[in-house]
């Protein structure tokens, strides 16, 4: 009886040991990381989503446009809001910058240098309107200025000497630049002709405005 119990205990112990022995790795088994690579396995990190992450905006979604953001809209070029005197003070110079702008400034100078700025602007606009009239007049400022019989101060292809250091010439240059860049509307829109108030040519034209000592027509 004693032998039988001892034998049974021995058999049970052997069976228990064999059931918990680890599985053996053979030489043919494929390693998870190449030998000698120096790469250590990195444990996986599982991150849970908290309420803040669930409610935050999608980082890949386009940004919402803020109030007042009109960057996608076309930006129309607007004329400066400052008055004519301020524009003249800003662009006043003795150098017109080009032959064409010089012709425009010369016409303004000799025809209206003693006129108010609004009158000088209107004279400059007449020259510009003629140049842009589509064939009715020459298509350049100089062409308009030198057109035969149009401006009494012109002699052939020349004009009298100009006091280029004077404020009147510098104002004329400024007005020429304002007209050339269309920075300010004239009080005589569309005018193509003008004359001094002291004369009465009896033109059969549409009167547009009277500014200073000139009357403007189209």
C-alpha positions in Angstrom: 0.0 0.0 0.0 2.8 2.4 0.9 4.6 1.6 -2.4 1.5 2.2 -4.4 0.9 5.6 -2.9 4.5 6.7 -3.4 4.5 5.4 -7.0 1.4 7.3 -7.7 2.8 10.5 -6.3 6.0 10.1 -8.5 3.9 9.5 -11.6 1.7 12.6 -11.0 4.8 14.8 -10.4 6.3 13.7 -13.7 3.1 14.4 -15.6 2.8 17.9 -14.0 6.4 18.9 -14.9 6.0 17.9 -18.6 2.7 19.9 -19.0 4.3 23.2 -18.0 7.6 23.0 -19.8 8.2 25.9 -22.2 8.1 25.4 -25.9 11.5 25.1 -27.4 12.8 27.4 -30.2 14.5 25.5 -32.9 17.4 26.7 -35.1 14.9 26.8 -38.0 12.7 29.4 -36.3 12.6 32.8 -38.0 13.6 35.7 -35.6 11.3 38.7 -35.4 14.3 41.1 -35.7 17.3 40.5 -37.8 20.3 39.4 -35.8 22.9 42.0 -35.3 20.7 44.9 -36.5 21.0 46.6 -33.2 17.2 47.4 -33.3 15.4 46.8 -30.0 11.8 46.0 -30.1 9.6 48.9 -29.1 6.6 48.1 -27.0 3.3 49.3 -28.5 1.6 52.2 -26.8 -2.1 52.3 -26.9 -3.5 55.8 -26.5 -7.1 56.3 -25.5 -9.1 59.3 -26.8 -10.4 61.5 -24.1 -13.3 63.9 -24.5 -11.2 66.8 -25.5 -9.7 65.0 -28.4 -13.0 63.7 -29.5 -14.5 67.3 -29.6 -11.4 69.1 -31.1 -11.6 70.0 -34.8 -10.1 67.8 -37.4 -6.5 69.0 -37.9 -6.7 68.1 -41.6 -9.9 70.0 -42.2 -9.6 73.5 -43.8 -9.5 76.4 -41.4 -12.8 78.2 -41.0 -12.8 81.8 -42.5 -12.9 84.4 -39.8 -15.4 87.2 -39.9 -14.2 90.0 -42.1 -11.8 87.8 -44.0 -12.4 88.5 -47.7 -9.0 87.5 -49.0 -10.7 85.3 -51.6 -12.7 88.2 -53.0 -11.4 90.3 -55.9 -9.7 93.4 -54.7 -10.9 96.2 -57.0 -8.5 99.0 -57.4 -10.1 102.0 -55.9 -9.2 105.6 -56.5 -7.5 107.4 -53.5 -10.0 109.0 -51.2 -7.8 112.0 -50.4 -8.7 115.4 -51.9 -7.0 116.9 -55.0 -4.8 119.3 -53.1 -3.4 116.4 -51.0 -2.8 114.3 -54.1 -1.0 117.2 -55.8 1.2 117.7 -52.7 2.0 114.0 -52.8 3.0 113.8 -56.5 4.5 117.3 -56.8 7.8 117.1 -58.7 9.8 118.9 -61.4 10.5 115.7 -63.4 7.5 114.2 -65.3 9.4 110.9 -65.8 8.6 110.4 -69.5 8.2 112.3 -72.7 4.5 111.6 -72.9 3.8 112.7 -69.4 6.0 115.8 -70.1 3.7 116.7 -73.0 0.7 116.3 -70.8 2.3 118.5 -68.0 3.2 121.1 -70.6 -0.3 121.4 -71.9 -1.6 121.8 -68.3 1.1 124.3 -67.5 0.6 126.7 -70.4 -3.1 126.5 -70.6 -4.0 126.6 -66.9 -1.1 127.2 -64.6 -2.9 130.2 -63.0 -6.2 128.2 -62.7 -7.4 126.4 -59.5 -6.3 122.8 -59.2 -9.7 121.6 -60.3 -9.4 123.7 -63.5 -5.9 122.3 -64.2 -7.2 118.8 -63.7 -10.0 119.4 -66.2 -7.5 120.7 -68.8 -5.4 117.7 -68.3 -8.4 115.4 -68.7 -9.3 117.1 -72.0 -5.8 116.2 -73.4 -6.2 112.6 -72.0 -9.7 112.2 -73.3 -8.6 113.3 -76.8 -5.7 110.8 -76.7 -8.2 108.0 -75.7 -11.0 109.1 -78.2 -10.4 106.2 -80.5 -9.2 107.9 -83.6 -11.0 111.3 -83.4 -7.7 112.8 -82.2 -4.1 111.6 -82.1 -3.6 108.7 -79.8 -0.9 110.1 -77.6 -0.5 113.1 -75.3 2.3 114.6 -77.5 0.2 113.9 -80.6 -2.7 115.8 -79.1 -0.4 118.7 -78.0 1.2 119.1 -81.4 -1.9 118.7 -83.5 -2.0 121.6 -85.8 -4.1 124.6 -84.7 -5.1 123.2 -81.4 -2.9 125.0 -78.8 -1.7 128.5 -79.4 1.5 128.2 -77.3 2.8 125.4 -79.6 5.1 126.4 -82.4 5.8 123.5 -84.8 7.2 120.8 -82.5 8.3 123.0 -79.7 7.0 125.1 -76.8 8.3 128.2 -74.9 10.8 127.8 -72.0 9.5 126.5 -68.7 10.5 127.6 -65.2 11.0 124.0 -64.1 11.9 124.9 -60.5 8.6 126.9 -60.1 5.7 125.6 -58.0 3.4 126.1 -61.0 5.5 123.6 -63.1 5.7 121.1 -60.2 1.9 121.3 -59.8 1.4 120.7 -63.5 3.7 117.6 -63.3 1.6 116.4 -60.3 -1.7 116.9 -62.1 -0.2 115.1 -65.2 0.6 112.1 -63.1 -2.9 112.2 -61.4 -4.5 112.3 -64.9 -2.2 109.7 -66.4 -3.0 107.2 -63.6 -6.7 108.2 -63.4 -6.4 108.9 -59.7 -9.1 111.6 -59.5 -12.2 112.3 -61.5 -12.5 115.7 -63.2 -15.4 118.0 -62.6 -15.8 118.2 -66.4 -16.3 114.5 -67.3 -15.8 113.5 -70.9 -14.8 117.0 -72.0 -12.9 117.3 -75.3 -12.8 121.1 -75.7 -12.5 124.2 -73.6 -12.1 127.9 -74.0 -11.5 131.0 -71.9 -14.6 132.7 -70.6 -13.5 136.0 -72.2 -14.3 134.6 -75.7 -17.5 133.3 -77.2 -16.8 130.8 -80.0 -20.5 129.8 -80.3 -19.6 126.1 -80.5 -22.5 123.8 -81.2 -21.3 121.4 -78.5 -22.6 120.1 -75.2 -21.4 122.3 -72.3 -20.1 120.2 -69.5 -18.8 122.6 -66.8 -17.4 126.0 -66.0 -14.3 125.8 -63.8 -12.2 128.9 -63.0 -11.7 130.9 -66.2 -12.5 128.1 -68.6 -15.7 126.5 -70.0 -15.6 122.9 -71.0 -17.5 121.0 -73.7 -17.8 117.6 -75.2 
